[in-house]
Amino acid sequence: MPEDTVVKHAKLVEVVRELITNNDVTFDDLLMVDALERLGLDYHYEDEINLILEQCYLQFTNKDFIEYRNLYEVSLCFRILRQKGFRVSADVFKLLKGKNGQFVETLKHDIRGLMELYEASQLCIEGENILDEAATFSSHILQKSLNVLDDKEARMVVEGPRVTSKALLKTILRWATLCDAFLVEAKWFASGHIPNSEEYLKNGIVSSGVQDGNQDGHDGSYVKCFIMEHEYCSAKIAREYVKKMISAAWKCLNKECLSPIPFSNNFKKGSINLAR
């Protein structure tokens, strides 16, 4: 890399550092943290980001502070803090409900807020029913709104949560194990063998082999295996069963990320992105 480019890069890093270094943390600082993470530049500012999040956490636990925040702001604060391992309560979303116990109707018009609410709901752990409700509420409205969204918004709705660290993922993949799992699936394909659901799932955990149940191949998709073992089970019921399995596994992962573990934040992030 040319020397002048290196110098320019170093200066830009310091300019941003000055922007996020101040005594009074505002919502704009949280937006900056979110932007830096999405761009993969947060590693330059780990100390500054930690200070911002610690102050944000103190504010977030203040009910009076939260009451004056909108859907987008509450959801973003919750998501970033929980992603970083802060034990923030999902009860903050109760403030977005009406007297009837349902999310208030006016939220349906806040597309940006709903997208952020959906992302926040993906950090649910077992027993957090309000986040399950938030996921259902936000995804239902966003799917209905696809035809009125611009291309970028529509793509975000369809794709869901993003993978943020591709380089890190490459360093933690165990290629030998993965290749072995692919070979097992190749043997199934070649022989026409359809494994039982438990056998398939054990191998699929390594190969990420759970695929679209609509395909008719001999890959032994989990849905097909499940239906063959349960004679009176429809494809729709099997798919719903798979969705519940994925949801339960995801909640376990979220819970583990909030527990003390002897690994770096980068390793945690990469592991979660790999699971996605």
C-alpha positions, 0 to 999 in steps of 0.5 A, a space after each residue: 500500500 502506498 505510503 501516502 495512502 497509509 498516512 491518509 488512513 491513519 489520519 482518518 482513523 484519528 478523526 473518527 476517534 475524536 468524533 466518538 470521544 466525548 464526555 456526554 454519550 448521545 444516540 448519535 454515538 450509538 449510531 456511530 458504533 453501529 456504522 463502524 461495526 457494519 463497516 468492519 472498522 470497530 477494531 480500531 476503537 475498541 476502548 472508545 466503543 466500550 466506554 460509549 456502551 457502558 454509559 449507554 447501558 446505564 442510561 438504558 436501565 433508566 425507565 424515564 430515559 427509555 420512555 422518551 425514545 422511539 421504536 428505532 432508538 429502543 430497538 437499536 440500543 437493545 440490539 447493540 448492547 445485547 450483542 456486546 454481552 450486556 444483560 439488558 432486559 427485554 421488558 423495555 419493549 413493554 413500553 411499546 405496547 398498549 393497554 390491550 397488551 398488543 404492540 401499538 398500531 402506530 408502530 406499523 408505519 415505522 418501517 425503519 423501526 420495525 426492521 430494527 425491532 426484528 433484528 433485536 428480536 433475533 437476540 431472544 433467549 428462552 423465556 423472553 416471550 415479548 421478543 417472540 411476539 416482537 419477531 412475529 409482529 415486525 416480520 408480518 408487517 414487513 413482509 406485507 410492506 415489501 411492495 412499497 419498500 425501496 430495493 435496499 429496504 426490501 433486501 434487508 427484510 428478505 435477508 434478515 440479520 447480516 453476517 458482519 465478519 467474513 474474514 473472521 469466519 474463514 479463520 474458524 472454519 474447520 475445513 477437514 471436518 466440513 469436507 468429511 460431512 460433504 463426503 457423507 452427503 455425497 455418498 447418500 446422493 450416489 447410493 440413493 440412501 435417505 438417512 433418518 432424521 437424527 442421522 441427517 441432523 448430526 451430519 447437517 450440523 457440520 455441513 449446514 445441510 438443512 435445505 429447502 424442503 421443496 427440493 426433490 433431490 436425493 440429498 436427504 433434506 431433513 424435512 424429507 427424512 422427518 416426513 418419512 419417519 412420521 407417516 401422517 406428517 405433512 410437509 407444512 407441519 415438518 417445516 414448522 417443526 424445523 423452524 421451532 428447532 432452529 428458534 430454540 437453538 438460536 435462543 441457546 446461542 444468544 444465552 451463551 453469548 450473555 454468559 461469561 466465557 473465556 473467548 474474545 469478543 471477535 471470536 464470539 462474533 465470528 461464531 455467531 455469524 457462522 451459526 447464522 
